[in-house]
Every structure is written in C-alpha cells, then in structure tokens.
Amino acid sequence: MEREHHAEWLELRARATDELRRGAAAALGRGQPQRLVQVLVLPSFSPSLAYEVFCVPSLPASTASEREAFVAIRTSWDQPADLACFATPLERLRHPRVVQPTMLRREGTLATSDARALVADLANLQLPLAPGPAPFGLDGTRYELTLGAGTAAATVRWWERPPANWAAAAALAERVVAWVEAVVR
C-alpha cells in the first residue's frame, strides 16, 4: 500500500468497525427487531466480525411462542476485498473517492429453546462495572459484548483475555458466537 493511502485505509477500517457496532437491525427489514446481544471480534490483522441475536415480533399468532422469532446474524467486514482497492495507485483510481466498507451478512433462526436459554443467561449475567486488572497489548484481538441496544444498552470491552472479574462476560460472548455460527452456516 502506498504511503498516502495508509491514512485513508485507517479511516476505512474505522468506518467498518463503526458499521459493525451499529448492527444489522436495518438489514432484517421486518417488524421492530430488538437486539438482545452483540459480540464484536476485532482482530488486528484479520477481518472483523459482529455476532448479533434479535427478537423479532411476528404477525399475531395463536400461541405466545409463535409471536416472536429469534434471528441470529453474523456480519463480517470483507477486508480483503476493500484492501484490493489500495493495491496500487492506479487501482485506487478505479474506485470511489471514499471507499465504503464491504459487509457480508449471513442470517439464521435460533431455536426457541436456545433463545430462551440465551435470554436467561443475559438476565442472570452479573458484572462489576470496574474491570479490574487487564492485560494490554497492541496486536491481537479486541472483543466487545453489548447487551441491549439504543438507549438501554451496556458494553464491555477487553483485549485478548478479559479481566478476571469479567470472565462471565467472555463465557457468554463465546456462547453467543457458537450459537450464531451454528445457525448461519
């Protein structure tokens, strides 16, 4: 990558991360989806990922269990595709002045039993607000766990390994990633 494009690349990376944080609710295009949880996986040198679970109201149904669906979405930044725009100065000229991040989304429906277990895990999660001693580094993977969305949300962030008193958050994040991966394949 040419030196003059490096700052532009960093801006694109920041826009991609912001888009992942905003989430995929608009992509659902139905009802008023309520995001229950989001996990961001932000590696230093690999594509970033967002894993989200939404409760989506259905049309009026005959039973309470049929009134809502639980949708899992995995969104990934197609970093290799966007990086190709910066391969050479000539290649860079072939793309818009401001390159927008390329996002790939996969969606699936979470089994009601798994969704109910997730909702119970979210309701029972207890975390101190103070993170405690945490490792520090430059390269590696940052993680974010966000419960809720909009005006009623809480986010915790860590690098590589969470502080010991946030181990429950990391365990929940791992379960969310596993559930989403299982249904979006």
N, C-alpha and C positions, 0 to 999 in steps of 0.2 A: 504494500500500500504506500502511495506517495505521501510524503510528509504533510502536504497541505490538505490531504483528505483525512488525516488522523482525527482532527477535532470534529469534523463532520461525522465520522464513524462513531465517536463517543456520544455525540448528540443523538444519533440514530439509536444507539444502544439504550440511552436514557429514555427515549420515546417508546421503545419496545417494552422496557420494564414498566413504564407508566401505564401503557395499554394493558399489560398483563394484570397490574394492580386494579385497574378499573373493572376488570372482569368481563364475563361473557353474557351477562343477563340480556343485553340487547339482541344478541345472536339467537336467543331462544324464540323470540318473536311470538310469544303466546302468553296470555294471562299476565298476571303481575308476579313474576318469579321472585321468591325470597331467597337470597343467598344464605345458606346455613354456615358454610365454611369455605375458606380458600387457603390453599397451601401454595406458596411460591418457592420454586427451586431455582436459584440464581447462581450457576457455576461461573467461574471467571473466564473459562475458555471454551465453553460448550453452549449450545442453545438453552435459553431459559424456558421454564415451564410453569404453567398455572394449573392447579387441580381444584375444581370447584364442585360443590354439591348444592343444588337448588331445590326448593319445594315449589312446585308449580301447580296452582289450583286448576282442576279440571272443570269441565262443564258439570252442572248439577247431576248427581248420580244417586243411585238408590242406597248405597251404603257409605258410611264415613270413610272407609279405607279406599274407596274409589274416587273420593273428592279431590285427591291430590296425587301428584306423581313426583317422584324424586329423580331429578336429572343430574347426571354427572357429566362434566365437560373437562377435557384436557386441551389446553391451548398451549401451543409452542411457537416460539419465535423461530422462523426459518432463517437463522443466522447465516448459513452457507449461501443461500440464495441472495441475501442482501449484501453479503461480503463480496460476491462476484461483481456487483456494481462498481466496486472500487479496485478491481484487479489491475487496471491500467488507466492512465489519464484519458485515453481515447474511449475506453469502455465507460468511464464515468460520464462522459459527454452524452452517451446514448440513453441516459436515464434522467428522470425529472430533477430539477434543481434541488428540491428537498425530497429525499428518498423516504418513503413511509415504510415502517416495518411490515414485513410479510408474516402474517399469523396463520397458523394451521390449527383447525379445531376438529376435535372428534367428540361425539356425544353418545351417551348411552343412558339407559334407565336403570337406576339402582333398585334392587329388590326391596320391597316394603320392609321385610324383616331386617335387612342390613341398614336401611334408612332409619328405622326406629331405634336400632342399636346405636347408630351414629348420633341421633338426636339425644338419646340418653347419655352418651359419652360427653356431648357438648354441655348438657345441663349439669353434669356432675364434675366437670373439669374445675379444679381449684388451683389457681396460680397466684403466687405473691407478685405484687406489682414491681417490686425491686428485683432485678435479675440475679443479683449475687455475682461472684467472680466468674468471669467468662474468658475463654481463650481469644486471642487476637491473631490475625494474620492478614496477608494481602491477597494471596491466591487461595483458591479453594472454593467452597460453596456457601453461599448465604441462604438462609431459609426464613420464610415469613409464614406465620399462621394467623389468619384473620377469622374471627368468629363474628358472624352477622355482616351487615353492610349498611352503608348510608350513615344516618345519624345515630345508629345504635350498633357500634362495632368496636372490637378490641383487636389490636395487632401486637404480636410479639415477634421479635427478630433475633436471630443468632447466626453466628458464623461457625461452620463445621459441626461443633457439638454445643448443645445448649448449656447454659449454667445448670448446675446440679438441681437447683430448685425449680427448674423448668423442664425436667425430664418428662413429665406427664404431657407437656405440650408437644415435645418431639415424638413421643409414642403415638399421640393422636394424629399428628401430621403423617407419620408413617402409615397408619391405618387408612387415612383418607386417600393417600396416594395409591395404596394397594387396591382399595375398593374402586377407585376411579379407573385405574389401569385395567382392572378385571372386566369392567363393563364397556369400555370404549374400544376394545380391540376389534 
